[in-house]
Amino acid sequence: MNKYVRALKRKGYESRFIGWIRENEEIGGDEKSLFYRRTALLGGRWRNALSLFGWNFFVIKSLIRSRKRTSVVHAVDLDSALAAYIFCCIFRTPFVFDIYDHYADTRSVGGLPGKLASSIERFLARRADLTLLADECRYHQHLLSPAPHIMVVENVPDFEWPVTPISNLPRTPLKIGYFGVLEPINRGLEDLLRACADWDGVELHIAGYGPLEGEVMEYEKRHSNVVYHGALSHERGLRVLLEMHCVVGFYYLTVPNHRYASPNKYYEHLFLGRPLLTTKGTPPGDKVNSALTGWSLEEGEQQIRNWLHGVMYDDVVERGRRARTLWAEYYEDYSLRVLEHEYCGRLMELAKYG
């Protein structure tokens, strides 16, 4: 949400953030931010049901208390959107539904519960005053058609600090970095750790938090070329990746939502000018292949080992250069064009007539 908050602030508009601190996350915010502080397991699914109910109650309670100062409500994903929609209906407040991830596909919720969640999600997307999708391919995933109230906002980071090219780094060891959720199975992190551990001339850096944190720490203890940085803020995590030659973002197809992945890692690798190692058969995999800004691999440890065996330093530098060039051509002014002009403009129209 930070990119929206910054865009609104630059336009002179006030905003208040309501968020959920689930674990030991490093959270930004100001005195206007409101945080729900009940622990919930990442990927806990039904075990988090009570916490999720409490979160939705917290959302409605916080919105009611702020109702006289609230012109528009921007809710992210189904975890928050239903509660926000109910508030908006009662108090006649414009409602923005930001679908960052498909609820059922991301959480592997099948059967009747999955169909119900998808139906509610689609209903809210059609009824919202403004619906935000992360990529054009999400129309198909959500069974939606282009409409005047639907806007695509890609997960482009909003940073303006200098980036050093790969050629400024020492040639060896080859530094590979991952920053994000330490999720088991679906992100290929176990394969990455096994493939890189003790590989001569390779250094693996991992930052983030999640269920695999303990396993990553064990690898760091047992292998001198594995470095764990812990949980970091978004900007600090990206600054760690800036010291890498290559960044990793695998999206294994064990999660149906990964077929429609529009991850911030794709845009971050362009901003950083670092090639992306990702998964074949996913949108980021198709994009890095097309623009030659990285590599897409089949799933599995052996595929990573094969890549390590054949990767060349000059190719890493060239793909990083291509990534940064693509950023400069298409995404450097994205925040100004899409967030400040279009998104903020639409919100102001909603606030005016809501």
N, C-alpha and C positions, 0 to 999 in steps of 0.2 A: 504493500500500500504506500510505501514511502514515495514512490515516483508520483502518485496522484497528489499526495500531501504537498510535495515540493512544487508541483505545477500550480496548485491552487494558491499556495503562498506567494509564488512569483506574480500571480495575477491580482494579489491583494485580498484574497478571500480567506476566511477562517475555516478551520476544520477541527474535528475532534475524533480521535482514534479509539475504538473499543476493540480490545484484543484478548487473547487467551494465552497465558504463559503455562504451557503444559509440562515442561521439564526444566532443565538447567539452561534455558535459552538466554542469550545475551540480547536484551531488548532495548531498542531506542524509544524515544518518546519525550513528551514534555509534560508540564503540569496539567494540561488538558486531557491527557491520555487516561483511559480507564481500563484496568486489567482484571480479568477473571483468573484466579490463581489456584485452580484445583488440578492436581496431578492427573495426567491421563497418558496411557501407554501409546507410543507411536505404533500404529497398525493394530491396536488392541480391539478394534471392531466392537462387538457387542459388550465386551468387558468395560467399555467406556460409556455405556448407555446412560448411566446415572449422571456422570460428569457432563455428557452432552446435553441432557435435560437441564441441568443446572446452568450451563453456558447459555442456552436459549432464554431461560428465565432472566439471567443477568443482562442479556442484550435488550430484552423488552423493558426491564426495569430501568436500565441506563437511558434508553431512548425516551421513555416517559418523563424521566427527571429532566431531560434536556429538550423537551418538546418545544418549548417557547423560543429556543435559540436554534432550532433545526429547520433548515429549508429543504434539504434533500438528504436521503439516506442511501449510502452506497454499501451494499452487502456482498461479501465474497463467498461463493459456493453455498451449497445447500445447508451446511452446518449452521449458517447464520441467516440465510435468505428468508426462510419461512417465518421466523420470528420477526424479522425486519418488515416483511410484507404485511403481516398482521397489524403491526404498529402503524404502517403507512396507510392501510385501509381505514383504520379507526380514526386516525388523526389527519387524514387527507393530505398526506405528505408524499411528494414524488419519490419513486422507488427505482433505484439502479441495481440491477442484478449482474454481478461480475462473475462469470463462470470460468474460474481458473482451471478446474478439473471436473470431469464427469464423475459424479458422486459414486454410482454403482460400479463403474468400470475401475475406478481408482482403488476402491476398497474391496474389490472382488465379491460384491454382494449380488448373488444370483437369485433365481426363482422369483416368487411373488414379492418379497421385500425389495429386490432389485428393480423389478418392473414398476413397483409403486414409487420408489425413489425417483426413477427416471421420468415417470409421468408427472410427479410434482415439480421436478426440475424444469421439464418442458412447459408446463402450465405457467410457472413463474416467469420463464424466459419470454413467453408470448404476452403475458400481462404486464410486465415491467414497463415503466416509462422509458427506460433505456437499458438494453442488454448488451453486455460486453463479452466478446469471444476472443480467445487467445490466438486463433488462427482460422483461416478460411476453411480448413478441413473440418473444423468443429461443427459447421452447419450439418454435415452428413452424420456425424456422431450423435448429435442431439436431435436429429430428425427435424431440423428447422429450415426454413427458406429465408433467403435475404429479405429484409424488410427495413423500412425507414428508421425504426426504433432500435435496430441491431447494428452494433459498431464493432469492428475488429480492432483490438489493441494488442499488438504483439508484446512479448515479454522483454522488451528492450530496456537495459539498465540506463539509469539517468545519472551518469557521472561525467565530470569534466576535469579529471586530473591527468597529468602526463603519463604516457605509456612508453616504456623503453622497448626497443626491438630485441628479438631473441639473440641476434648477433652480438649484443652487448654482454651476454652471459658467457661464462666459461663453457667450452665445448663439452667437457666431461666433468662429472657424470651426467648422463641424460636424466634430467629431473622431470618426473611425471606427477601431476597434482590432481587431487579430487577434493572438491569442497561442496558439501551438501549433507543431505540426510543419510545417516549410516543405516540404511535399510537392508535387511537380509534378502538373499535370493534374487530379487527383481532388479537390482542395480549392478549385478556382476561384481560386487566388491570382493566377495570371497575368491572369485577367479582371479581378480586383479592382484590380491595379496599373495596368493599362491604362486602366480606367474612371476611376480617381481621379486619376491623374497630371495635374497642372496644372489640375484642376477648381477654378474660382474658389469660394472659401468653404468648401472641404473640406480636411481634414488627415488623412492616413492614417498610422496607427501600427502597426508590425508588430514582434512579438517572437517568438523561437523559433530553432530550428536545423533544418537539413536540406538537401537537394539544391538548393533554390532560394535559399539564403542569398546566393550571389554575385549573382544577378539582383536580389534585393531591395536589396543594397548599391549596385548600379549605378543603380537607380531613385532611391535616396536622393541619389546624387551629381548626377543630372541633373534632379531635380524637387524644388523647395523645399518642397513640401507632403507629401513622403513621409519618414517618420522610422523608422529601424530601431534597435531597442533591444538586439539581440543575444539570446543564449540566457540565459534567466532561470529562477530557481526558480519553483515553482508560485505561492507567495504573492506574490513580487515581480511576477510576470506579471499576477496579478489586480489588484495595486495600480496597475499601469500602466493596465489596463482601467477602473479606477475613475475615471480622468481623462478617459474617453471619453463621448461622447453615445450611441454605439451600438457593439455588438460584432458580429463576424462569425464564422460557423461554417458554411461551405458543405460539403455532402457530395454531390458529384456521383455520379450513378448509374453511372458508369464502373466503380465498385467495387461488386460485388453486395452486400457487407456493409452498405453505406450504406442499403439498403432496411430494415435492422433497426437503424439507428444509435440508440444511447442514449448520446450523448456527454456528457462532463462540461461541455462548453460550454453545453448547454441549461440545466443546473442552475446553472452559474456566472452566467448572465445573470439568473436569478431572484434569486440571492443579491446580485448587484451592483446590481440595480434598473436595468439597462441593457437596452434592447430588443435582440433578436437578429435579425440578417439571415442567413437560412439558405436551404436548398434545398427547393423544392416537391417533394412526393412522397416525403418522408422522414418518420420519426416526429417529429423536432424541428420540421419544417415544418408538420405537421398540428397539433402542440400549440400553436405560437405563433399559428397562425391561429385556433384554437378559443378561446384565452384572450386574444387580441389583445395579446400581449406582444412582438410583433415582426412580421417580414414574411418570407414564403417566396417566392422568385423562381424562375423557370425558369433553366436554366443558360445562361451566356454573358455576355460583356461588355456587349452592348446592353441586357440586362435590368437590369444594375446601373446603367447610365447612365440608363435610364428611371426607376428608383427615385430616383436622385440628383436628377433633374429635378423630381420631384413631391413629395419628402419635405418635411414641414413641422415646424418646431421644436416647436410645441405638441403635435403627434401623437407625436413622439419622447418628450417629457416624460411624456405620458399613458401610453404603452405601457411606459415604464420604471417608472412608478408601479404599474401593474398587475402587472408582473413581481415587484416587491418585495413587494406584497400577497400574491401567490400563494406566494412563499417563506415569508412569515410564517405563512400559514394551514396549509400542508402540509409544509414541509420544515425549518423552523427547529429542531425538536426531533428530526429524523430520526436523528441520530447516537445520541441517548439511547435512542430507541425501538427502532431496528433494529440498530445496531451494539453498543451496550453491553448491552442486554437480550437480544435474540434471538441475534445472532451470538456474542457472548462466552459466553452461556449454553449454546449448542450446543457450542462448543469445550470448555467445561469438562466437559460430559457425555461428550464423546468422550475427553477426557484421563482421566476417571475410570474408564471402562470399557474403554478401548482396550488 
